[in-house]
Amino acid sequence: MDAKPLYRRVLVKVSGEALMGPEAFGLHQPTVERIADDLAATHALGVELGVVVGGGNIFRGMQVSSSKGVDRATGDYMGMLATVMNALALNAAVMRRGVQSRALSALDMPAVCETYTRPRALAHLDRGRIVIFAAGTGNPFFTTDTAAALRAIETGCEALLKATNVDGIYSADPKKDPSATRFERLTHDEVLHKDLKVMDTAAFALARENALPVIVFSIHEPGSIQAAVCGGGRATTVAS
């Protein structure tokens, strides 16, 4: 791409489901490699990148706690471990491209990866490394969407890029309602007024209170992260 990036530092939220590709479970390695290619290409533009990865391709704490008799807090901690596995896989794929990257976990597991602290994350970003945040916020009852908003604000990101299964925000689920309207641009207040499902309530409240732009786009398009950072591609921007 010849376009110049609109942001100096961004955080990309990648769901665990995105890493499944066409599979029903786990990691689809070609998809992981494609996302790593996109991250590396975006990094090459001079953009400082943080990434929060989900764990739904391996484990969903809420589903297990409601159906298997596991209490919610324990289920959420198990889900956090799934995000660590995804972060390690994505980190390795990025490093294979010759880009320095670090996985930081909100849960202390020094034998596996570095423990998250804000100063450590900022130091890695300032040195031009991609930082992949794992284990959510480190607390049960909070989603990885909330972790993405929190880490973006903590590390001074100028935008939160939310990679989803659709190419933006719609008035309804476009897979269920063919007449759903797609939005190019919205304010945080319009999202609340229209009751649009961008991310969970806690995450969106953090973004709104801190005037953090949220860009929603499809992760399934090659080069979509790079395009979103440069203001291209199909995406919906939420900004005050």
Secondary structure, DSSP 8 states (H G I E B T S, - for coil): -----S-SEEEEEE-TGGGGTTSSSS--HHHHHHHHHHHHHHHHTT-EEEEEE--TTT--HHHHHHHSS--HHHHHHHHHHHHHHHHHHHHHHHHTTT--EEEEESS--TTTSEE--HHHHHHHHHTT-EEEEESTTSSTT--HHHHHHHHHHHTT-SEEEEEESSSSEESS-TTT-TT--EESEE-HHHHHHHT--SS-HHHHHHHHHTT--EEEEETTSTTHHHHHHTT-SSEEEE--
